[in-house]
Amino acid sequence: MTRSFAGFEVEEVHGTPLLWRRDQRCKTFRISLLLQRPMGAGQAARALLPLLLQHGSEQHQGRPALARARERLFGAGGGTGCGRHGESTVLSFAADAVAGEFLPQRPDQFTAVRDLLQELLLRPRFRDARAGAELFARERSQALAAARAVWDDKAHYARQRAVAAACAGEPYGVPDHGGEAAIAALLPHQPAAMLDDALHDGRRLLLMSGVLPDDPAAAIAPLLAALPRGSAASNGAAPVPPMAPAARPVGRTVEYAPMQQAKLVLVFRMPRPVAPGALHALQIALSLWGGGAHSRLFQEVRERRSLCYYAAAGGDADKGLCMVQVGCDAEQVEAVTAATLEQLAAVAGGDCSDAELATAVATCQGPFRSLDDSPAGRLAYTAEQWLRGFDETPAQRVAGLGAVARDAVTAAAASIALDHEYRLLPAPTAAAEAQR
């Protein structure tokens, strides 16, 4: 028996929710398997998995062999990702290809791509005793180099350090890559252990869209039947809500780097939306405050007052966190901070014109109007909706954004409170390197 969610049909297949949707426009199909686990000490090992899995499987040993296997399937593609949702890690395994009915001899592309995905997932090459140690050493070295290279991108570095400072003691404070120390301390067996952990105990979700077989559930069932069976509680239970500290004095962290201008990151806390309408209002409030060239931060702080060369606000609603990132002269940091809070108060007080509000609404609606043109984007959106528990199609999101009342926007802005101020200030090279 099927039901619908966010425009997809929903069925239970071997204990896994399957969401599928037919779409003939691109003449392709896409499969995406998600495994969700709480964030924790294994983040560095989980983050290494996409790098290790690109080296193929027992049958297709190495990246060239894997590329040839996909070429034989008329340019099939795929990939592995390690992301986050709230304070959980989400491992994603995707595969896509042209549907067989549009190819000569009408090959069974779906079964072939499904089996290749299963091979990569359950028999990855990095588990091989001979190849695994070499692959692990190489990819860990490159992951460590990439983590250290964040220092060279001062905006990225400032954001990472601001989150770590504001969320100290919270799982969210751990960087996506797990942290330099954790990467350096990784042992060869740990990525495989984290993959096993996700396969056995991860909360599962499988999504498919495009030109699908007549019976999508039966077609994908062999893959889901092959996955290890964990506890019923772990496979179906949503993760615990993210940590949300009680109101506290605003924290401040000051660091130095060899550069000419300062980076300022203001970290705000806000309530996690519990219904689509609350998310819509929050999205519009953030857009109105600092979501682009139409926003108050751009128009007032950057343009009219010339206090900075960029300023933008963005939020992670699933964590209940918002960040304003600013680039400015060091002597303007205090003025920028004051002006940023002033503009938030203006939005919360309803001090914006109907034209400003309409522009913010239209800006928020724009990406969802064309979402169905991207199979990967549509699957990602639907997965996010499922993890969040909001049953809303892109068209419904567009309509919901358009129906938000001014009072809801001002209330959303009023719920945002400054939690931590992070400053990365210019300093002589020697002093900055000594601190690092």
C-alpha positions in Angstrom: 0.0 0.0 0.0 1.4 3.4 -1.0 0.9 6.9 0.3 2.4 10.2 -0.8 5.0 12.5 0.6 6.2 15.8 -0.9 5.0 14.6 -4.4 6.6 11.1 -4.1 4.9 7.8 -3.6 6.0 6.1 -0.4 6.3 2.3 0.2 8.1 0.2 2.8 10.6 -2.2 1.3 12.5 -4.5 3.6 12.1 -2.1 6.5 13.3 0.9 4.5 11.1 3.8 3.4 11.1 4.0 -0.4 10.1 7.4 -2.0 9.7 7.3 -5.8 8.4 9.6 -8.5 8.1 9.2 -12.2 9.4 11.9 -14.5 10.0 11.3 -18.2 11.5 14.7 -19.1 15.2 13.9 -18.7 15.0 10.3 -20.0 17.1 9.2 -17.0 16.6 7.7 -13.6 18.4 8.4 -10.3 18.7 6.3 -7.1 19.8 7.8 -3.8 20.3 5.9 -0.5 20.7 7.8 2.7 22.0 6.5 6.0 21.6 8.8 9.0 23.6 8.5 12.3 24.1 10.8 15.2 27.2 13.0 15.0 30.0 11.9 17.3 33.6 10.7 17.6 33.5 8.9 14.2 33.0 12.0 12.1 36.5 12.0 10.7 36.2 8.3 9.6 32.8 8.9 8.1 34.1 11.9 6.2 36.8 9.8 4.7 34.4 7.3 3.2 33.5 9.2 0.0 37.2 9.4 -0.8 37.8 5.7 -0.2 34.7 4.6 -2.0 35.7 6.3 -5.2 38.4 3.6 -5.7 35.9 1.0 -6.8 34.9 -2.4 -5.6 36.1 -6.1 -5.6 34.8 -6.4 -9.2 35.9 -3.0 -10.4 39.3 -2.4 -8.8 40.4 1.2 -9.1 39.0 4.4 -10.4 39.7 3.7 -14.1 38.0 0.3 -13.8 35.0 1.9 -12.1 34.9 4.6 -14.8 34.9 1.9 -17.6 32.1 0.1 -15.9 30.0 3.2 -15.9 30.8 4.0 -19.5 29.5 0.5 -20.5 26.2 1.6 -18.9 26.0 4.5 -21.3 27.6 7.1 -19.1 26.1 6.1 -15.8 27.2 8.2 -12.9 27.2 8.2 -9.1 28.8 9.4 -6.0 29.0 9.3 -2.3 28.6 12.2 0.1 29.0 12.9 3.8 26.8 15.7 5.0 24.9 16.8 8.1 21.3 17.3 9.1 21.0 19.1 12.5 23.4 17.2 14.7 23.3 14.0 12.6 25.6 12.7 9.9 24.0 11.7 6.6 25.9 9.4 4.3 24.5 9.4 0.8 25.1 6.9 -2.1 23.7 7.9 -5.5 23.7 6.4 -8.9 22.0 7.5 -12.2 21.9 6.6 -15.9 19.9 6.9 -19.1 16.9 4.7 -19.0 17.2 1.6 -21.1 14.1 2.2 -23.1 15.8 5.2 -24.8 18.9 3.1 -25.9 19.6 0.6 -28.7 18.5 -2.9 -27.7 16.7 -1.5 -24.7 19.1 -2.8 -22.0 18.0 -3.2 -18.4 19.9 -0.2 -17.2 18.1 0.0 -13.9 19.1 -3.5 -12.7 22.7 -3.0 -13.9 23.0 0.4 -12.1 21.3 -1.0 -9.0 23.7 -3.9 -8.9 26.7 -1.7 -9.4 25.6 0.5 -6.5 25.2 -2.6 -4.3 28.7 -3.8 -5.3 30.2 -0.5 -4.4 28.4 -0.2 -1.1 28.8 -3.8 0.2 32.1 -4.8 -1.4 34.2 -1.7 -1.6 37.8 -2.1 -2.7 39.2 -0.3 0.3 38.2 -3.3 2.5 40.8 -5.4 0.6 43.7 -6.3 2.9 46.3 -5.6 0.2 44.9 -2.4 -1.3 43.2 -1.0 1.8 46.2 0.1 3.8 47.7 2.0 0.8 44.4 3.7 -0.1 43.7 4.6 3.5 47.2 6.2 4.0 46.8 8.2 0.7 43.3 9.5 1.3 44.0 10.3 5.0 47.0 12.3 4.0 45.0 14.2 1.4 42.1 14.8 3.8 44.5 16.1 6.4 46.1 18.4 3.8 42.6 19.7 2.8 41.6 20.3 6.4 44.8 22.3 7.0 44.3 24.2 3.8 41.2 25.8 5.2 43.7 28.2 6.9 44.3 29.7 3.4 40.7 30.6 2.9 40.2 33.0 5.7 36.4 33.4 5.3 36.0 29.6 5.5 38.4 29.4 8.4 36.6 32.1 10.3 33.3 30.4 9.9 34.7 27.1 11.0 36.3 28.6 14.1 33.2 30.6 14.9 31.0 27.5 14.9 33.6 25.6 17.0 33.7 28.4 19.6 29.9 29.0 19.7 29.1 25.3 19.8 31.9 24.0 22.1 30.7 20.8 23.7 27.9 20.3 21.1 28.2 17.8 18.3 27.6 20.6 15.8 30.9 22.1 16.8 32.8 19.3 15.1 33.9 20.3 11.6 32.5 18.4 8.6 35.9 16.8 8.1 36.1 15.8 11.8 39.0 18.0 12.7 42.7 17.9 12.0 43.6 16.0 15.2 40.9 13.4 14.6 42.0 12.9 10.9 45.7 12.5 12.0 44.7 9.9 14.7 42.6 7.8 12.3 43.4 4.1 12.2 43.0 2.0 9.0 40.1 -0.1 10.3 38.0 2.9 11.4 36.4 4.0 8.1 35.2 0.4 7.5 33.8 0.3 11.0 31.9 3.5 10.4 30.5 2.2 7.2 29.4 -1.0 9.0 27.9 1.2 11.7 25.8 3.1 9.2 24.7 0.0 7.3 23.7 -1.8 10.4 22.2 0.9 12.6 21.7 3.9 10.3 18.2 5.4 9.8 17.6 4.5 6.1 15.9 6.3 3.3 15.9 5.4 -0.4 14.7 7.8 -3.1 14.2 7.3 -6.8 13.0 9.5 -9.6 12.9 9.6 -13.4 12.0 6.9 -15.8 11.4 4.0 -13.4 10.5 0.3 -13.8 6.8 -0.6 -13.8 7.1 -1.8 -10.2 9.7 0.4 -8.5 9.5 -1.3 -5.2 10.2 -4.8 -6.7 13.0 -3.4 -8.8 14.9 -1.9 -5.9 14.1 -4.7 -3.4 17.2 -6.8 -4.0 19.4 -3.9 -3.0 17.5 -3.3 0.2 17.3 -7.0 1.0 21.1 -7.2 0.8 21.7 -4.5 3.3 22.5 -5.7 6.9 19.6 -5.7 9.3 20.1 -3.6 12.4 17.7 -3.1 15.2 14.2 -1.9 14.3 14.6 1.1 16.6 17.8 2.2 15.0 16.5 1.8 11.4 13.4 3.8 11.9 14.0 6.2 14.8 14.6 9.9 14.2 17.8 11.2 15.9 17.5 13.2 19.1 16.9 17.0 18.6 20.1 19.1 18.5 21.4 20.6 21.6 20.1 24.1 22.3 21.8 25.9 25.2 19.9 28.2 27.5 20.2 32.0 27.0 23.6 33.1 28.2 25.9 36.1 27.9 27.3 36.7 24.4 30.7 35.0 24.0 33.6 36.5 22.2 36.6 34.9 20.5 39.4 36.9 18.9 42.1 35.4 16.7 44.7 36.8 14.4 46.0 35.9 10.9 48.4 37.5 8.4 45.9 39.5 6.3 45.0 43.0 5.6 41.3 43.1 6.5 39.2 41.5 9.3 36.7 38.6 9.1 33.8 38.9 11.5 31.3 36.0 12.2 28.3 36.7 14.4 26.6 33.4 15.6 23.0 33.7 16.5 20.6 31.1 18.0 17.0 30.8 16.9 14.2 28.3 17.6 14.1 25.3 15.2 10.9 25.5 13.1 8.4 22.8 14.0 6.1 23.4 11.1 6.5 24.5 7.4 4.9 27.9 8.1 7.6 28.7 10.8 10.3 27.7 8.3 8.8 30.0 5.6 8.7 33.0 7.9 12.3 32.4 9.1 13.6 32.1 5.6 12.0 35.4 4.6 13.2 37.1 7.7 16.8 36.0 7.0 16.5 37.0 3.3 15.2 40.4 4.3 18.0 40.9 6.8 21.0 39.6 4.9 20.1 37.3 2.0 21.4 39.1 -1.0 21.8 42.4 -2.7 18.2 43.3 -1.7 18.8 42.8 2.0 19.3 45.3 4.8 22.9 44.2 5.4 23.8 44.8 1.8 21.8 48.0 1.3 22.4 49.7 4.6 25.6 48.3 6.1 27.6 47.8 3.0 26.2 50.3 0.5 24.8 53.3 2.4 27.2 53.3 5.4 30.2 51.7 3.6 31.2 49.8 6.7 32.2 46.5 5.0 32.8 45.0 1.6 30.5 42.1 2.2 27.9 41.0 4.8 25.5 38.1 4.5 23.2 36.2 6.9 22.5 32.5 6.5 20.8 29.9 8.8 20.8 26.2 9.5 17.2 25.9 10.6 17.7 22.2 11.6 20.2 23.2 14.2 18.7 26.5 15.2 21.7 28.5 14.2 22.3 31.6 12.1 25.5 33.2 11.1 26.3 36.6 9.7 29.6 36.7 7.9 31.4 40.0 7.3 34.6 41.2 5.6 35.7 44.7 6.7 38.5 46.8 7.9 39.6 46.0 11.5 38.7 49.4 12.8 35.1 48.9 11.5 34.3 45.7 13.4 32.5 47.4 16.3 30.5 49.6 14.0 29.6 46.6 11.8 28.4 44.6 14.8 26.3 47.4 16.0 24.8 48.1 12.6 24.0 44.3 12.0 22.1 44.2 15.3 20.4 47.4 14.4 19.1 46.0 11.1 17.9 42.8 12.8 16.0 44.9 15.3 14.5 46.9 12.3 13.2 43.7 10.7 11.9 42.5 14.0 10.1 45.8 14.5 8.5 45.7 11.1 10.5 48.6 9.8 10.5 47.5 6.1 8.5 48.5 3.1 6.0 46.3 1.3 8.4 46.4 -1.7 11.3 45.1 0.5 9.2 42.3 1.8 7.9 41.3 -1.6 11.4 41.2 -3.0 12.5 39.0 -0.1 9.6 36.6 -0.7 10.3 36.4 -4.5 14.0 35.8 -3.8 13.1 32.9 -1.5 10.6 31.4 -3.9 13.0 31.5 -6.9 15.0 28.3 -6.3 11.9 26.2 -5.6 10.2 27.2 -8.9 12.8 25.4 -11.0 13.7 22.6 -8.6 11.9 20.0 -10.7 14.3 20.7 -13.6 17.1 19.1 -11.6 16.6 15.4 -10.7 19.4 15.5 -8.2 18.1 18.7 -6.7 14.6 17.4 -6.4 15.8 14.2 -4.6 17.9 16.3 -2.2 15.0 18.5 -1.4 12.6 15.6 -0.8 15.2 13.9 1.4 15.6 17.0 3.4 11.8 17.3 3.8 11.6 13.6 5.0 14.4 14.1 7.5 12.7 17.3 8.7 9.2 15.8 8.7 7.7 18.5 6.5 5.4 17.1 3.8 5.6 19.8 1.2 6.3 19.8 -2.5 8.3 22.6 -4.1 5.1 24.1 -5.4 3.6 24.1 -1.9 6.8 25.7 -0.6 6.4 28.5 -3.2 2.8 29.0 -2.2 3.6 28.8 1.5 6.3 31.5 1.2 3.9 33.7 -0.7 1.3 33.4 2.1 3.5 34.4 5.0 2.1 37.4 6.9 4.3 40.4 7.8 3.7 39.6 11.5 5.1 36.1 11.1 8.3 37.5 9.5 8.8 40.1 12.3 8.2 37.4 15.0 10.8 35.1 13.3 13.3 38.0 13.3 12.6 38.7 16.9 13.4 35.1 17.9 17.0 35.4 16.6 19.5 36.2 19.4 23.2 36.9 19.3 25.2 34.1 21.0 28.8 34.5 20.0 31.0 37.0 18.3 34.1 35.8 16.4 36.8 38.1 15.1 39.7 37.2 12.9 41.9 40.2 12.9 45.0 41.2 10.9 48.3 40.5 12.6 52.0 40.2 11.7 52.7 36.9 10.1 55.0 35.7 13.0 52.4 36.3 15.7 49.6 34.7 13.7 51.6 31.6 12.9 52.7 31.3 16.6 49.1 31.4 17.7 48.1 28.7 15.1 
